[in-house]
Amino acid sequence: MEIIDTHSHLYLEDFAVDFHEVISRLKDNHIKKVFLPNIDSSSIEAMFKLEADYPGLFYPMMGLHPSSVQSNYEEELKIVKEWIQKRKFIAIGEIGIDLYWDNTYFQQQVEVFRKQIKWAKDLNLPIVIHARNSFDEIFNVVDEEASENLTGVFHSFSGTIRQAEHIIDLGFKIGINGIVTFKNSKLDDVVKQIDINHLVLETDAPFLSPEPKRGKRNESSHLLYIAEKIAQIKELPVEEVGRITTENAKSIFNINS
Ligand code: NI
């Protein structure tokens, strides 16, 4: 079996102490590829190092995370633009709007989100969307920017079936992580109603560790718990969940290997 973690921040300091164990656990748990969403200029170097050290395992994205949209956002955006002109990435991400932590820069977050979507369209790249307390605001922008070559993933989905249907209508995939294993999330009821062809798997490591590791540091090898939970919800063998979600991920991110 082969599964892909479509959203993991394994380049963060959180993994410095036991990185080699983290890597060996990937292999033990069927994780064949890990996609790395960028955060801001401070995460780029560590992300590239993983890519260089483990060819074919790690795939970087480039983008400015909404929580990193602060007073220096123009400078940060310039760095993103330079990188996407200089080399290839699998996606523009992660980008979006986050109104959970802080809404001081809400207007700027919208502007930065829209600008990066336009770059993705110019380059024919998928986008990876971070939406937190901001579905309506995100849909306002994505609905306006919708076009044949705009596609990607709504990462860390925990919304309603109506929101899931809106995402599918836009031609996007839905990123499911450890939230689906949380008892009170009700996400399992929503996932049950979504065709598995619209789902991709992710951990969002080091955050949102699934049951039975909830509350601990998350890592990409925990993806198997998420695949198993979806298998249970969909009443499918886990190998089938792996096969379909891997196919979904490869098609949206244009991975041929
Ligand atoms: Ni993330």
Residues whose N, C-alpha, C, O or C-beta is under 5 A from the ligand:
A	BS01	NI	none
